[in-house]
Amino acid sequence: METPESYAKDEGPAQKVSVSMPAGRIAAVKARVGVRGFSAYVSAAVERQIQRDLLEELLQNKEKEIGRPSPEVQEWAAEIFREAEAMAANDHSAEATEGDESPEWHDRKAG
């Protein structure tokens, strides 16, 4: 039998794992996707975190290679992220007005 380490990132059979998290977070996920969608939701969240980790590593390597961005570029990037967050917040507001109340989870920031 092959071990999980012998598979590429998105290959191999699904395996059960035990993960501890706050009960409120579990309830928020179940409210969003139901009990049967829980594993897929958590798997997608892990995939996004891996992507963020890889991006952070790339940015750190580039910074070592070419130096820190200028203050102007840093401010430009910060503004782009603020605009993206505002757009996402507006999307969530529009979803809430279409009939379903926006769950408390929408307003939480990643920690």
Backbone torsions as a table, in degrees:
resi	resn	phi	psi	omega
1	MET	NA	135.0	-178.9
2	GLU	-79.7	149.1	178.5
3	THR	-89.3	159.4	178.5
4	PRO	-55.1	-30.7	-178.3
5	GLU	-69.1	-18.5	-177.5
6	SER	-84.6	-4.5	-179.8
7	TYR	-100.0	150.2	171.0
8	ALA	-68.5	167.1	-172.0
9	LYS	-50.4	-44.1	-175.6
10	ASP	-110.8	27.1	-177.8
11	GLU	-119.7	166.6	175.2
12	GLY	94.9	167.4	-179.1
13	PRO	-73.1	155.0	175.3
14	ALA	-67.9	142.8	177.9
15	GLN	-130.8	147.2	176.5
16	LYS	-80.5	140.4	173.1
17	VAL	-135.3	158.2	177.4
18	SER	-103.7	127.5	-179.6
19	VAL	-130.2	132.8	177.1
20	SER	-100.0	134.3	175.4
21	MET	-154.0	161.8	-178.7
22	PRO	-59.1	142.8	-177.9
23	ALA	-58.0	-36.9	179.5
24	GLY	-64.1	-36.7	178.1
25	ARG	-68.0	-40.3	177.1
26	ILE	-60.7	-45.6	179.6
27	ALA	-62.5	-38.6	-179.9
28	ALA	-64.8	-41.3	178.9
29	VAL	-65.7	-46.4	-179.8
30	LYS	-62.0	-37.6	178.6
31	ALA	-65.2	-31.2	-177.7
32	ARG	-80.3	-41.9	-170.8
33	VAL	-124.5	-4.3	-176.7
34	GLY	80.0	169.7	-177.5
35	VAL	-65.5	-39.3	-175.0
36	ARG	-73.6	-19.6	179.5
37	GLY	-95.7	1.4	-174.0
38	PHE	-59.1	-50.2	-177.1
39	SER	-61.6	-43.1	179.9
40	ALA	-63.9	-39.5	179.8
41	TYR	-63.5	-46.8	-179.9
42	VAL	-66.2	-40.8	178.5
43	SER	-61.0	-42.8	178.4
44	ALA	-64.6	-38.5	178.6
45	ALA	-64.8	-40.8	177.7
46	VAL	-64.1	-41.9	178.6
47	GLU	-60.6	-43.6	178.3
48	ARG	-63.0	-38.5	179.2
49	GLN	-66.5	-40.1	176.2
50	ILE	-60.0	-43.4	178.4
51	GLN	-61.1	-42.6	178.3
52	ARG	-63.6	-42.2	179.1
53	ASP	-61.1	-44.6	179.5
54	LEU	-64.5	-40.0	177.6
55	LEU	-64.2	-42.7	178.4
56	GLU	-61.3	-43.0	177.6
57	GLU	-61.5	-42.9	178.6
58	LEU	-61.6	-45.5	-179.7
59	LEU	-63.2	-40.9	178.0
60	GLN	-63.8	-41.7	178.5
61	ASN	-64.2	-42.2	178.3
62	LYS	-64.2	-39.0	179.7
63	GLU	-64.0	-39.1	176.7
64	LYS	-65.0	-36.2	-176.3
65	GLU	-74.8	-45.6	-172.8
66	ILE	-119.5	-2.0	178.9
67	GLY	93.6	170.6	-178.9
68	ARG	-69.0	148.5	174.6
69	PRO	-65.2	154.6	178.2
70	SER	-65.6	160.1	176.8
71	PRO	-56.8	-34.5	178.6
72	GLU	-64.6	-43.5	179.3
73	VAL	-67.5	-39.8	177.8
74	GLN	-61.3	-42.4	179.3
75	GLU	-67.3	-40.2	177.2
76	TRP	-59.2	-46.6	-179.9
77	ALA	-63.5	-42.1	178.8
78	ALA	-61.6	-40.0	178.4
79	GLU	-64.7	-41.3	178.2
80	ILE	-60.5	-44.3	179.4
81	PHE	-65.2	-39.4	177.0
82	ARG	-62.1	-42.1	178.3
83	GLU	-63.5	-41.5	179.1
84	ALA	-64.1	-42.3	177.8
85	GLU	-63.3	-40.0	178.8
86	ALA	-64.8	-41.0	178.0
87	MET	-63.3	-42.0	179.2
88	ALA	-64.7	-40.3	178.7
89	ALA	-64.4	-39.3	177.8
90	ASN	-65.6	-38.6	176.9
91	ASP	-61.6	-42.7	179.5
92	HIS	-66.0	-37.4	178.4
93	SER	-65.0	-41.1	179.2
94	ALA	-64.7	-39.9	178.2
95	GLU	-62.7	-39.8	-177.8
96	ALA	-67.1	-32.1	-178.5
97	THR	-81.8	-7.4	-179.7
98	GLU	-86.4	13.0	175.7
99	GLY	129.6	-46.0	-179.8
100	ASP	-87.7	142.1	174.7
101	GLU	-74.6	142.8	179.5
102	SER	-71.0	120.6	179.3
103	PRO	-64.0	154.8	178.7
104	GLU	-55.0	-29.7	-177.2
105	TRP	-59.8	-33.0	-179.1
106	HIS	-57.8	-32.9	-173.6
107	ASP	-86.6	-1.9	-177.2
108	ARG	-86.4	141.4	176.5
109	LYS	-96.4	151.0	175.4
110	ALA	-65.1	141.4	-175.3
111	GLY	-104.4	NA	NA
